[in-house]
Amino acid sequence: MKNRKASKFFLQGRKVFFTLALFILVFAVANVVKIEAAGNVFGWLWGGSEESEDGWIDGDETGVGWISMNGDNPGAPGGVDYGVTIPPSDCSGEGCNLSGYAWSENIGWISFNEGDLSGCPSGECNARRENDFLKGWARITGIQYELEKPVPNSGGWQGWISLDDKSGTGKYGVQISKMDGKRPGEAGDLGPTYAWSASSNGVGELGWIDFGRAKYSIFPYIELTPKSFFLEDAPQILRAEIKEADPSGQRITFSKSGENPEKFNLNFDYCIINESGYCNIDVTANDRSFNFTTRITASSPGFISDFSDGTINKLSVCTINCPEVFTVFPGDEWRSYECTVVGDLDCKLDTCSHLSGSSKIYIQKGDGNTCEVKADIDSRYDTAVSRATAGSASDTTDIKVQPLGWIETNP
């Protein structure tokens, strides 16, 4: 239980909270965020602002109020599947990062996703588990979006929530095993369960946020490996395992989402966990398109789902034929020559560039399968080499500048 010294921090939060209300409508009107799986943290956080006489930290006067950690909470707004996931205690490396969103009717979405946490005030930015404690940062996305506008109206706030005491004194922090859904004081001293919302200079923004009223549950979950992959010539094997439950006979369903799901093929839409506790599927590319991405999600009723992000990282197999020689005149307008491109369905002329030769000769890609060339007015008999590419293939063309009035004669 916090002592009364904590009230100084809450008073700081109270001083700025009224300013927050001035721009809350700017970003609280349907902030659109990408919501992931339901998560394994349930219940509510409490954002308070000052300490009451009995030692409890309440914020009825100026606090942030209740923050829902899961869309399945009784009383949570319906129609949106959201939640925060804390990794299991035996996690390691990148597998220890938290993920997901919490929701507050007063301040909107709070992100625990690594992709939203770059540029934090200090230390390692990502929200993560280290043994029994939360480390790093979370962020109020509405304030973040407001800061990124050409003319921000965030009142100087950044929306950061520190999950542990960066000073190293241990004055606050979130201990996972203490997140048992009980209010501080109901079962003795529950230990550290507080995060702190402060700006980069340490000034309080929203004050203390109590995690002690939320509950972390170790639910059975699916582990999909690898977490990201590149598709080149060979299929990628994705392995799905059931954790924290008997995996025998469980059916795992796979789905594609994201920007380009049609570019990816799955050999099966589902697999059945085998006696070894896992099952595999193969992922292949639908064609040789370069740098297309999508997300493969593994799910099953009653289990926390997992995903892997894939990228097609191979060039189209093409053949390209361009003219051996192309002539331009000094000071002429752009002139174009055409290359023939055949091969895979998506084969086309990708680039035209200056490979070598005179700097007075300029080369660029034109419309369709054409390259464009132009020479300076003072160029005379200059030469260069143009390089055109299409997928995995390339071809060169010798560029020559023919002076105006020049006539070719035999000796």
C-alpha positions in Angstrom: 0.0 0.0 0.0 1.4 3.4 -0.9 2.2 5.9 1.8 1.0 9.4 1.8 4.1 10.7 0.0 2.4 9.4 -3.2 -0.2 12.2 -2.9 2.3 14.7 -4.2 2.5 12.9 -7.5 -1.3 12.7 -7.7 -1.6 16.4 -7.1 0.7 16.9 -10.1 -1.6 14.8 -12.2 -4.6 16.7 -11.0 -3.1 20.1 -12.1 -2.8 18.9 -15.7 -5.9 16.7 -16.0 -8.2 19.6 -16.6 -6.1 20.7 -19.6 -6.4 17.1 -20.9 -10.1 17.5 -21.0 -9.8 20.4 -23.4 -8.5 18.2 -26.2 -9.9 14.8 -25.2 -12.6 15.2 -27.8 -10.0 15.7 -30.5 -9.0 12.1 -30.3 -11.7 10.3 -28.4 -14.1 10.5 -31.4 -13.5 6.9 -32.7 -9.8 6.5 -32.7 -9.1 3.7 -35.1 -6.5 1.2 -34.0 -5.8 -2.3 -35.1 -7.2 -4.6 -32.4 -5.7 -8.0 -31.9 -6.6 -11.1 -29.8 -8.6 -10.9 -26.6 -5.6 -11.3 -24.3 -5.1 -12.9 -20.9 -5.5 -9.9 -18.6 -9.0 -9.3 -17.2 -10.6 -6.7 -15.0 -9.9 -3.0 -14.7 -7.1 -0.6 -13.9 -7.8 2.5 -11.9 -6.3 5.9 -12.7 -6.5 8.0 -9.6 -5.2 11.3 -8.6 -4.9 11.6 -4.8 -4.8 9.6 -1.6 -7.8 9.3 0.7 -7.7 9.4 4.5 -7.8 5.7 4.9 -4.7 5.2 2.7 -6.4 4.0 -0.4 -5.6 5.8 -3.6 -8.8 7.0 -5.2 -9.4 9.4 -8.0 -13.1 10.2 -8.0 -12.3 14.0 -8.1 -9.9 14.3 -11.0 -8.7 10.8 -11.9 -8.6 9.1 -15.2 -11.1 6.6 -13.9 -11.5 3.0 -15.0 -9.5 1.3 -17.7 -10.7 -1.9 -19.2 -8.0 -4.5 -19.9 -10.3 -6.9 -21.9 -13.4 -6.6 -24.1 -14.9 -9.5 -22.2 -15.0 -7.6 -18.9 -18.6 -7.3 -17.5 -19.6 -3.7 -18.2 -17.0 -3.2 -21.0 -18.3 -1.6 -24.2 -19.5 -4.3 -26.6 -18.8 -4.9 -30.2 -14.9 -4.7 -30.0 -12.6 -7.6 -29.4 -9.6 -6.2 -27.5 -7.3 -7.1 -24.6 -3.8 -7.1 -23.3 -1.6 -10.3 -23.3 1.3 -10.9 -20.9 3.6 -13.6 -22.0 4.2 -16.7 -19.8 6.9 -16.8 -17.1 9.2 -19.0 -19.2 9.4 -16.5 -22.1 12.7 -15.3 -23.4 14.0 -12.5 -25.7 11.4 -11.0 -28.1 8.8 -13.5 -26.8 8.6 -11.6 -23.6 7.0 -8.5 -25.2 3.4 -7.6 -24.2 0.8 -7.0 -26.8 -2.7 -5.6 -27.2 -4.8 -2.6 -26.2 -6.7 -1.4 -23.1 -9.6 1.0 -23.3 -10.7 4.0 -21.2 -13.9 5.9 -21.9 -12.0 9.0 -20.8 -8.6 8.7 -22.6 -9.3 6.2 -25.3 -7.0 3.4 -26.4 -3.8 2.5 -24.4 -1.3 0.5 -26.5 1.1 -2.2 -25.2 2.3 -3.1 -28.7 5.9 -2.7 -29.6 5.1 -0.9 -32.8 3.5 2.0 -31.0 6.2 2.5 -28.4 9.3 3.8 -30.3 10.7 7.1 -29.1 10.0 6.6 -25.4 11.4 9.1 -22.9 14.2 6.7 -21.7 15.5 3.2 -21.6 14.1 0.2 -23.6 10.7 1.2 -25.0 8.8 -2.0 -25.5 6.4 -3.2 -22.8 7.8 -6.6 -21.7 7.9 -9.1 -18.9 11.1 -9.6 -16.9 10.5 -12.5 -14.4 7.5 -11.4 -12.3 7.6 -7.7 -13.2 6.5 -5.5 -16.1 9.1 -3.2 -17.7 9.2 -0.5 -20.3 6.3 1.7 -21.4 2.7 1.8 -22.6 1.2 4.7 -24.5 -2.1 6.5 -24.8 -2.6 6.4 -28.6 -4.9 9.4 -28.8 -2.2 11.7 -27.4 0.4 10.1 -29.7 -1.8 10.7 -32.7 -2.4 14.3 -31.7 1.4 14.9 -31.3 1.9 13.6 -34.8 -0.4 16.2 -36.4 1.2 19.2 -38.2 -0.3 21.5 -35.5 -0.6 19.3 -32.4 -3.0 20.1 -29.6 -1.8 17.8 -26.9 -1.1 20.4 -24.2 2.6 19.4 -24.2 1.8 15.8 -23.1 3.2 12.7 -24.8 0.9 10.0 -23.4 3.6 7.8 -21.9 2.9 5.4 -19.1 6.0 4.1 -17.3 5.5 0.5 -16.1 8.6 0.5 -13.8 10.7 3.0 -11.9 13.4 4.1 -14.4 15.4 5.7 -11.6 16.2 2.3 -10.1 14.9 3.2 -6.7 11.9 0.9 -7.0 9.4 3.4 -5.7 6.8 2.0 -8.0 6.3 -0.8 -10.5 3.9 -3.6 -11.6 4.4 -7.1 -10.1 2.5 -9.6 -12.2 1.7 -12.0 -9.4 0.1 -9.2 -7.4 -2.4 -8.6 -10.3 -5.1 -10.7 -8.6 -8.1 -8.4 -9.1 -8.1 -7.2 -5.5 -8.2 -3.6 -4.3 -5.1 -2.5 -2.4 -5.6 -3.1 1.3 -8.1 -6.0 1.0 -5.6 -8.7 1.7 -2.7 -6.9 3.3 0.2 -5.3 1.5 -0.1 -6.5 -2.1 3.3 -5.1 -3.1 4.0 -2.9 -6.1 1.1 -2.7 -8.6 1.4 0.9 -9.8 2.5 2.5 -13.1 3.1 6.2 -13.5 2.1 8.5 -16.4 4.7 11.2 -16.7 6.3 13.3 -19.5 10.0 13.1 -20.5 11.0 15.6 -17.8 9.3 13.6 -15.1 6.3 16.0 -14.7 3.1 14.1 -14.0 0.6 13.9 -16.7 -2.2 11.6 -15.4 -0.6 10.4 -12.2 -0.7 6.8 -10.8 -2.4 3.9 -12.6 -3.1 0.9 -10.4 -2.8 -2.5 -11.9 -3.8 -4.3 -8.7 -7.5 -4.5 -9.6 -6.7 -6.4 -12.9 -6.1 -10.1 -13.0 -3.5 -12.0 -15.0 -4.6 -15.5 -16.0 -2.4 -18.2 -17.5 -4.8 -19.4 -20.2 -3.9 -22.1 -22.7 -2.5 -20.6 -25.7 -1.1 -21.4 -29.2 2.5 -20.7 -30.0 3.2 -20.3 -33.7 6.8 -20.3 -34.9 8.6 -18.6 -36.5 7.1 -15.3 -35.6 8.1 -13.8 -38.9 9.4 -15.4 -42.2 10.5 -14.6 -45.7 9.3 -16.6 -48.7 11.8 -17.2 -51.4 12.1 -20.4 -53.5 11.2 -23.0 -50.8 7.9 -23.2 -48.8 8.0 -21.9 -45.2 6.9 -24.4 -42.5 4.9 -22.9 -39.7 4.7 -24.9 -36.5 1.8 -24.6 -34.1 2.0 -25.8 -30.5 -0.5 -25.9 -27.7 0.8 -24.5 -24.4 -0.6 -24.8 -20.8 -3.2 -27.5 -21.8 -3.5 -31.0 -23.1 -2.8 -30.7 -26.9 -4.1 -34.1 -27.9 -6.3 -34.0 -30.9 -6.7 -30.2 -30.9 -7.6 -28.6 -34.2 -5.8 -25.4 -35.2 -7.3 -23.2 -37.8 -5.2 -20.9 -39.9 -6.3 -17.7 -41.6 -4.7 -14.9 -43.7 -5.1 -11.2 -43.2 -3.3 -8.0 -43.8 -2.4 -6.2 -47.1 -1.9 -9.0 -49.6 -3.4 -12.4 -48.3 -4.1 -13.5 -51.9 -0.4 -13.6 -52.6 0.1 -16.4 -50.0 -1.0 -20.0 -50.2 -1.6 -22.4 -47.3 -1.4 -26.1 -48.0 -4.1 -26.7 -45.4 -6.6 -24.4 -43.7 -6.2 -26.3 -40.4 -4.0 -29.0 -38.8 -4.5 -31.5 -35.9 -2.0 -31.6 -33.1 0.0 -34.8 -33.2 1.3 -37.0 -30.4 4.4 -34.8 -30.2 2.2 -31.8 -29.2 2.4 -29.8 -32.5 1.4 -29.6 -36.1 2.8 -28.0 -39.2 1.5 -26.2 -42.3 3.3 -25.0 -45.4 3.1 -21.4 -46.7 4.1 -20.7 -50.3 3.9 -17.6 -52.6 1.2 -17.4 -55.1 3.6 -15.7 -57.6 7.0 -14.1 -57.6 5.9 -10.6 -56.5 8.5 -8.8 -54.5 8.1 -7.4 -51.0 4.4 -8.4 -50.4 3.4 -9.0 -46.8 0.6 -10.7 -44.9 -0.2 -12.1 -41.4 -1.0 -15.8 -40.8 -3.0 -16.4 -37.6 -3.4 -19.7 -35.8 -6.5 -20.0 -33.6 -8.7 -22.6 -31.8 -11.8 -22.1 -29.5 -10.7 -21.7 -25.9 -7.1 -20.8 -26.7 -5.3 -17.5 -27.1 -4.3 -17.2 -30.7 -0.9 -16.4 -32.2 0.3 -15.1 -35.5 3.3 -14.9 -37.8 4.1 -12.1 -40.3 5.3 -13.2 -43.7 7.0 -11.4 -46.6 7.5 -12.6 -50.2 11.1 -11.7 -50.8 11.9 -13.0 -54.3 12.0 -11.3 -57.7 9.9 -12.3 -60.7 11.7 -14.5 -63.3 11.8 -12.4 -66.4 13.6 -12.0 -69.7 14.4 -8.5 -71.0 15.7 -7.4 -74.4 16.6 -3.8 -75.2 18.1 -2.2 -78.3 21.9 -2.6 -78.5 22.4 1.1 -79.5 20.2 4.2 -79.1 21.1 7.7 -80.5 20.1 11.1 -79.2 20.8 14.7 -80.3 22.4 17.4 -78.0 19.8 19.5 -76.2 17.0 17.3 -77.6 13.9 16.6 -75.7 13.5 13.2 -73.9 13.6 10.4 -76.4 12.4 6.9 -75.6 13.3 3.4 -76.6 11.3 0.2 -75.8 12.4 -3.0 -74.2 10.7 -6.4 -74.6 9.8 -8.1 -71.3 8.5 -11.6 -71.0 8.3 -14.2 -68.2 6.1 -14.4 -65.0 2.7 -12.8 -65.1 3.9 -9.8 -63.2 7.0 -9.2 -65.3 7.4 -5.6 -66.3 10.1 -3.0 -66.8 11.1 -1.9 -63.3 14.0 0.6 -63.7 16.1 2.5 -66.2 19.3 3.9 -64.9 22.7 5.4 -65.9 25.2 2.6 -65.6 28.4 4.4 -66.9 29.7 7.0 -69.3 29.1 10.7 -69.8 27.4 12.6 -67.0 25.9 14.9 -69.7 23.6 12.0 -70.7 20.5 11.5 -68.5 18.4 8.3 -68.3 15.1 7.6 -66.7 12.2 5.2 -66.8 9.4 6.1 -69.2 5.8 4.8 -69.6 5.2 1.1 -69.8 8.3 -0.8 -70.9 10.3 2.2 -72.2 13.4 4.1 -71.1 13.9 7.8 -71.8 17.2 9.5 -72.7 18.3 13.2 -73.0 21.7 14.8 -73.6 23.0 18.3 -72.7 23.3 20.9 -75.4 27.1 21.0 -75.1 27.5 17.2 -75.4 29.2 16.1 -78.6 30.0 12.5 -79.5 29.4 11.6 -75.8 28.5 8.0 -74.9 26.9 6.3 -71.9 25.5 2.9 -71.0 21.9 2.5 -69.9 20.8 -0.4 -67.7 17.1 -1.6 -67.7 15.8 -4.1 -65.1 12.7 -6.4 -65.0 12.4 -8.7 -62.0 15.5 -10.8 -61.9 16.8 -9.8 -65.4 18.6 -6.8 -66.8 19.9 -5.6 -70.2 22.1 -2.7 -71.3 22.0 -0.2 -74.2 24.8 1.9 -75.6 23.7 5.5 -75.7 25.4 7.8 -78.3 25.1 11.5 -78.9 24.9 12.5 -82.6 25.8 16.2 -83.2 23.4 18.3 -85.2 24.3 18.4 -88.9 26.6 15.4 -88.5 26.9 13.2 -91.7 28.5 9.8 -91.6 30.9 9.2 -94.6 33.2 6.4 -95.5 37.0 7.2 -95.6 
